[in-house]
Amino acid sequence: MTTDPLRYLGAELQALREQGSALDIRILGGAQAATATIDGRSVVNLSSNNYLGLTTHPRLKQRALEAIERYGVGTGSVRPIAGTMDLHEELEQRLAAFKQTEAVVVFQSGFTANAGTVSSVLGREDVVVSDELNHASIIDGCRLSRATIKVFPHKDVGAARKILRELPASQRKLLITDGVFSMDGDLGPVAALCEVAEEYGAIMMVDDAHASGVFGRNGRGTVDHFGMHGRVHIQVGTLSKAIGTLGGYVAGSRTLIDFLRQRARPFIFSTSPPPAVVAASIAAVDVLMEEPEIIERLWENTRFFKAGLHAIGFNTGASDGPITPVIVGESAAALHFSARLFEEGVFAQGMAFPIVPRGKARLRTIVTAAHTTDELQYALDTLKRVGIELGIV
Ligand SMILES: Cc1ncc(COP(=O)(O)O)c(C=O)c1O
């Protein structure tokens, strides 16, 4: 009997649990909804990215069912071999028109869109200049590219400029920011970074995962929100959050997209998104264009919930949108707060180091367009009661 060469993982897992960094994965017993059955309990759900409630929208479900009937459940191939259906092409054309760019390429996730893009447009001779709080998929893309990575402090445009200024003019460089930061809900300084990128001839890239369907006209994202059309060379969006399905995409010039279709490794070497997902995503674009009142409802709910949190006296950081952190401080305190809320019928996931910086552990709350005022009021009342009980407010 040989010893298990993976036994060291047990000790590492134990260490994660002891430092409060291991997330307990909760189980949904039904749809991703504003009030959902999670771990067998009916709770007000403040932890999904289902901003517009589209995971259960009738138009998306109908299109998905029709696509299954016509195309089956899988594509059976990667895009460049036999896995490109007319549906994929239709979605890409719809998204390009929506984003007002020449072209779009769809990936299996926002993660693979970011990682596959950064790693294919940059090489070992290049430099990437990246916000310290950019998403893990950007960080992985940077590492895979083998470019030199230079990180600037969160939203510090002056620091980004200084890094770019010190690089030779002939140096190829990419300046990259999240449009909305996923743990704090704050907007990236997209307009100011565009100026800096232009000043120093850098490629400008924005990851709009949390802005897609949320910011900009009809949810077109931060480039639209800040009026930066034509000034961001690479826009990444996700279909997995507000759009309610699964997938990611890159919007940009025809040349960029044609290049990614030849070189981005997740596009070439991983099977394409299934037809039901693609068809539902097309229906989601229709919904964004034809039912903008859903986005307005998201913003009404966001304003209502934030005002309630402020009135209670929670520290909600610098959020600009529907993601609102309730910053507690110590990891154990944040996770205990989350666990007590869950017992009282509210699911607000606790986030601890290393997902967020040490001393900034929090609840990460996200309201959606699907929440009723009663559900949000119940959540606020419960947050207040449990917050007082635990000495957080
Ligand atoms: C900022 C950001 N970028 C990219 C992603 C990845 O998107 P997806 O879930 O579609 O892979 C996420 C999701 O967690 C995110 O928060």
The ligand as a Gaussian input file, in Angstrom:
#p B3LYP/6-31G(d) Opt

LIG

0 1
 C      -14.858000      41.135000     -12.502000
 C      -15.138000      39.775000     -13.033000
 N      -14.619000      39.435000     -14.221000
 C      -14.845000      38.219000     -14.757000
 C      -15.605000      37.276000     -14.098000
 C      -15.803000      35.939000     -14.716000
 O      -17.045000      35.853000     -15.327000
 P      -17.760000      34.431000     -15.501000
 O      -18.458000      34.138000     -14.214000
 O      -18.667000      34.624000     -16.660000
 O      -16.662000      33.444000     -15.779000
 C      -16.169000      37.588000     -12.867000
 C      -17.026000      36.574000     -12.186000
 O      -16.846000      36.133000     -11.144000
 C      -15.920000      38.860000     -12.317000
 O      -16.419000      39.189000     -11.117000

